[in-house]
Amino acid sequence: MQKILCLTIALLLVAVTAFSIVSYSSGSVTASKQIADGMGALTGVLVMTDGTNNATATLRDGETGKVIAGPFVVVGASRFGGSTWEIPVRYSSSLWITLSGTGASAVVYYTHEL
């Protein structure tokens, strides 16, 4: 019985490890740029303002240029906005952010395909 319990626990650990998602962060981004290369999925974006000027962020799939999220327009006085997704939004080749607005910045959260 003890062997069966140990085997069951070992199998559950392998299953949990195999399906765990590692999330990455772009760090603070202050200009339009490529965030990630290769296939993956967008899990969240935080858009920040300087407290006065509006900020706008749009996320695109690099291969097609297709908008996968946004535009997120954050009013300057709001300071921050954005979104997270329980079911990540896939991109096929790379993840790009288009960021505009004086003093605008963003943090993008994503995963790589496993």
DAZIZI-V858338 format. One record per residue. N is the residue number from 1. RES is the residue in one small letter. OMEGA is omega in whole degrees, -180 to 180 (999 if undefined). NEAR is the number of other C-alpha atoms within 10 Angstrom. Layout:
BEGIN
n,res,omega,near
N,RES,OMEGA,NEAR
N,RES,OMEGA,NEAR
END
This chain:
BEGIN
n,res,omega,near
1,m,-179,6
2,q,178,7
3,k,179,8
4,i,178,9
5,l,179,10
6,c,179,11
7,l,179,12
8,t,179,11
9,i,179,12
10,a,179,11
11,l,178,12
12,l,177,12
13,l,178,11
14,v,-179,10
15,a,-180,11
16,v,180,10
17,t,-178,10
18,a,-176,10
19,f,178,9
20,s,-179,9
21,i,177,13
22,v,-179,10
23,s,180,13
24,y,177,14
25,s,178,15
26,s,-168,14
27,g,-179,12
28,s,179,13
29,v,-178,17
30,t,179,17
31,a,176,16
32,s,-178,16
33,k,174,12
34,q,-179,16
35,i,-176,19
36,a,178,24
37,d,-179,14
38,g,-180,14
39,m,178,18
40,g,-179,21
41,a,178,23
42,l,179,25
43,t,179,20
44,g,175,19
45,v,175,25
46,l,-180,18
47,v,-177,24
48,m,178,29
49,t,176,24
50,d,179,18
51,g,-179,15
52,t,-174,13
53,n,177,17
54,n,176,21
55,a,179,27
56,t,178,23
57,a,176,25
58,t,180,19
59,l,-175,25
60,r,171,21
61,d,-175,23
62,g,-176,21
63,e,-176,14
64,t,-175,11
65,g,-178,12
66,k,176,11
67,v,178,15
68,i,176,17
69,a,177,18
70,g,7,16
71,p,175,16
72,f,179,18
73,v,-179,19
74,v,179,22
75,v,-175,18
76,g,-177,19
77,a,179,12
78,s,179,14
79,r,180,17
80,f,178,20
81,g,-180,17
82,g,-177,20
83,s,168,13
84,t,-178,14
85,w,175,10
86,e,174,7
87,i,-175,9
88,p,179,15
89,v,-175,16
90,r,169,19
91,y,-169,27
92,s,-176,15
93,s,178,15
94,s,-178,21
95,l,-179,26
96,w,174,23
97,i,170,25
98,t,-175,16
99,l,178,22
100,s,180,17
101,g,179,19
102,t,179,15
103,g,-178,16
104,a,173,24
105,s,-179,23
106,a,171,25
107,v,-178,18
108,v,179,25
109,y,-173,19
110,y,175,24
111,t,172,19
112,h,175,18
113,e,179,13
114,l,999,10
END
